[in-house]
Structure formats: structure tokens, C-alpha cells
Amino acid sequence: MAGWKKLIVPIAVIPLLLLLAYGFRTNPRDVPSPLVGLPAPPLSLSMFDGGHTTLEQLRGKPVILNFWASWCFPACYEEAPALEASWQAYRDRGLVVLGVDIQDREADARGFIERFKLTFPNGADPQGKISIDYGVYGVPETFFIDRQGTIHYKHVGALTREILRAKIEEML
């Protein structure tokens, strides 16, 4: 009986180790978001320019909701110019690009916005409520929200101009 008791802990640990091994091998980009196809969670965002935006105010417009941080290098640095270019190219057709800075210092976030000359609206999520509501587990993550307020697509990682153009055209 004493030999059996010694085996209980190793036997109990094996499933946990297998689960961890699976998790480390899984690419987060391959994990589908349960929010795709559902109404986007409401959000209220204080903007760096002093304004305030809610998702409800944007109803009727396609929205690219991008979660980023100034410390997110290189991915956020790679996609910032593509997001700005998309905003410039499609805003006259009603597209809204909305940046949500998470887990960051305000001065660093403002420096990032200035560095990339971002003109689309950006605000901070200091308590993390918005990122929790959207199930964000890293940056960058981007949600494409259609005119009806439904999440059309979620992208994990840096966006390219090609991905942006394709997803925007689908929503327009």
C-alpha cells in the first residue's frame, strides 16, 4: 500500500503536464474568439485628446477596434502605419479606427501616438475593463465590428495593409 501512495502525486501531475504542453504548442492566433458573430460588448473610452467615445455612438459605422501598447515591440510598431493609412483611406466612407491603449503609462502612450503621427481616435483602458470584456490576452489584438455592431472578425498579432484592406472591404 505504501508504494501506491507514492504514485498518487506523479499520476495526478501527468494530466496537468500534458495540458501545459498542449497550451505551449498552441498558437494563440489559431484560437477562435467566441465573440465573432456576436454583438460587440459596449465600451466607454476616454480619449487622449480629452474627448469621450462609446461604441453606441459609432453604431451604423464599421469600426476597427485595435488594442495596443507602447511597449509592444515590434508588432504594434509594425501595424501602426498600416492602421493610420487605412484610417486615411477609408474614413470618408464611414470607417472608424479606434485605438485602445492597455497596460501602459500615459506619457509613453502619447509618445507612441506622436511618433507614428496617429490621427485616428485613441484612448486608454487604465483599469483593463474594456480589454477584459473583449477577452484580450495580449497586444496587438484587433476586432472588426460591422455597421450593426456585430464582431465580424478578430485578428491577433500585427495587421498588414493587405489584411486591413480585405477586412474593411468585407465590412463596407
C-alpha positions as CSV (number, residue, x, y, z in Angstrom):
1,M,0.0,0.0,0.0
2,A,2.8,2.4,0.8
3,G,4.2,2.0,-2.8
4,W,0.7,3.0,-4.2
5,K,0.6,6.2,-2.2
6,K,4.0,7.3,-3.6
7,L,2.5,7.1,-7.1
8,I,-0.6,9.2,-6.5
9,V,1.2,12.5,-6.9
10,P,3.1,11.7,-10.1
11,I,-0.1,10.2,-11.6
12,A,-2.1,13.3,-10.7
13,V,0.6,15.6,-12.2
14,I,0.8,13.9,-15.6
15,P,-2.6,15.3,-16.9
16,L,-1.5,18.8,-15.8
17,L,1.8,18.4,-17.6
18,L,0.1,17.2,-20.8
19,L,-2.3,20.2,-20.6
20,L,0.5,22.6,-20.2
21,A,2.5,21.0,-23.1
22,Y,-0.6,21.4,-25.3
23,G,-1.1,25.0,-24.3
24,F,2.5,25.9,-25.1
25,R,2.3,24.3,-28.5
26,T,-1.0,26.1,-29.4
27,N,-0.6,29.3,-31.4
28,P,-2.9,32.0,-29.9
29,R,-3.8,33.1,-33.5
30,D,-5.4,29.7,-34.0
31,V,-7.7,30.0,-31.0
32,P,-11.1,31.3,-32.3
33,S,-12.8,34.2,-30.5
34,P,-16.2,33.3,-29.1
35,L,-17.2,36.9,-29.7
36,V,-17.1,36.7,-33.5
37,G,-20.7,36.8,-34.8
38,L,-22.0,38.3,-31.6
39,P,-22.8,41.9,-30.7
40,A,-19.6,43.8,-29.6
41,P,-19.5,44.4,-25.9
42,P,-20.3,48.1,-25.0
43,L,-17.4,50.3,-24.3
44,S,-16.8,53.8,-22.9
45,L,-13.4,55.2,-23.7
46,S,-11.8,58.5,-22.5
47,M,-9.7,59.7,-25.4
48,F,-6.2,61.2,-25.2
49,D,-7.4,64.3,-26.9
50,G,-9.9,64.9,-24.0
51,G,-13.0,63.6,-25.7
52,H,-15.1,60.6,-24.9
53,T,-16.4,57.8,-27.2
54,T,-18.8,54.9,-26.7
55,L,-19.4,52.1,-29.2
56,E,-23.1,53.0,-29.2
57,Q,-22.2,56.5,-30.7
58,L,-20.5,54.7,-33.6
59,R,-23.4,52.4,-34.5
60,G,-24.0,52.5,-38.2
61,K,-20.3,52.7,-39.0
62,P,-17.8,49.9,-39.4
63,V,-15.2,50.1,-36.6
64,I,-11.7,48.7,-36.3
65,L,-11.1,48.4,-32.6
66,N,-7.3,48.0,-32.0
67,F,-5.8,47.1,-28.7
68,W,-2.2,48.2,-28.4
69,A,0.6,49.4,-26.1
70,S,3.7,51.5,-26.5
71,W,5.9,48.7,-25.1
72,C,4.5,46.2,-27.7
73,F,7.5,45.9,-30.0
74,P,7.8,45.1,-32.8
75,A,4.2,44.1,-33.6
76,C,2.4,47.4,-32.6
77,Y,5.2,49.4,-34.2
78,E,4.7,47.5,-37.5
79,E,1.0,47.9,-37.6
80,A,0.6,51.5,-36.5
81,P,1.4,52.9,-40.0
82,A,-1.0,50.5,-41.6
83,L,-3.8,51.4,-39.3
84,E,-3.2,55.1,-39.9
85,A,-3.1,54.5,-43.7
86,S,-6.4,52.6,-43.5
87,W,-8.0,55.4,-41.5
88,Q,-6.9,58.0,-44.0
89,A,-8.0,55.9,-47.0
90,Y,-11.5,54.8,-45.6
91,R,-12.7,57.4,-43.1
92,D,-14.6,59.3,-45.9
93,R,-16.5,56.0,-46.4
94,G,-17.6,56.0,-42.8
95,L,-14.9,53.7,-41.3
96,V,-13.8,54.4,-37.7
97,V,-10.4,53.3,-36.4
98,L,-10.4,53.3,-32.6
99,G,-7.2,52.6,-30.6
100,V,-7.3,51.3,-27.1
101,D,-4.1,51.6,-25.2
102,I,-3.7,48.9,-22.4
103,Q,-1.3,48.3,-19.6
104,D,0.7,51.4,-20.4
105,R,1.8,54.7,-18.9
106,E,0.0,57.8,-20.4
107,A,3.2,59.6,-21.3
108,D,4.5,56.5,-23.2
109,A,1.2,56.1,-25.0
110,R,1.2,59.7,-26.0
111,G,4.8,59.4,-27.3
112,F,3.7,56.4,-29.4
113,I,0.8,58.3,-30.9
114,E,3.1,61.2,-31.7
115,R,5.9,59.0,-33.1
116,F,3.6,57.5,-35.6
117,K,1.5,60.6,-36.2
118,L,-1.7,58.8,-35.5
119,T,-4.7,60.9,-36.2
120,F,-7.4,58.3,-35.5
121,P,-9.0,58.4,-32.1
122,N,-7.1,56.7,-29.2
123,G,-7.9,56.3,-25.6
124,A,-6.6,54.4,-22.5
125,D,-8.1,51.4,-20.7
126,P,-6.4,52.1,-17.3
127,Q,-8.4,49.6,-15.3
128,G,-8.5,47.0,-18.1
129,K,-12.3,46.7,-18.2
130,I,-12.5,47.0,-22.0
131,S,-9.8,44.5,-22.6
132,I,-11.4,42.1,-20.2
133,D,-14.8,42.5,-21.8
134,Y,-13.2,41.7,-25.2
135,G,-11.2,38.8,-23.9
136,V,-7.9,40.4,-24.9
137,Y,-4.9,38.4,-23.7
138,G,-2.1,40.2,-25.5
139,V,-1.3,43.0,-27.9
140,P,-1.9,43.8,-30.6
141,E,-5.4,42.4,-31.0
142,T,-7.9,43.9,-33.3
143,F,-11.7,43.5,-33.7
144,F,-13.5,44.4,-36.8
145,I,-17.1,45.5,-35.9
146,D,-19.7,45.9,-38.7
147,R,-22.3,48.6,-39.0
148,Q,-24.8,46.7,-36.9
149,G,-22.3,46.4,-34.0
150,T,-21.5,42.7,-34.6
151,I,-18.0,41.5,-34.4
152,H,-17.1,40.5,-37.9
153,Y,-13.5,39.3,-37.4
154,K,-10.8,39.2,-34.8
155,H,-7.1,39.4,-35.6
156,V,-4.3,38.5,-33.2
157,G,-0.9,40.0,-34.0
158,A,0.3,42.8,-36.3
159,L,-2.0,43.8,-39.0
160,T,-0.8,44.4,-42.6
161,R,-2.2,46.7,-45.1
162,E,-3.4,43.7,-47.1
163,I,-5.4,42.2,-44.2
164,L,-6.8,45.6,-43.3
165,R,-7.9,46.3,-46.9
166,A,-9.6,42.9,-47.2
167,K,-11.5,43.0,-43.9
168,I,-12.5,46.6,-44.4
169,E,-13.9,45.9,-47.9
170,E,-15.8,42.9,-46.5
171,M,-17.5,45.3,-43.9
172,L,-18.1,48.1,-46.4
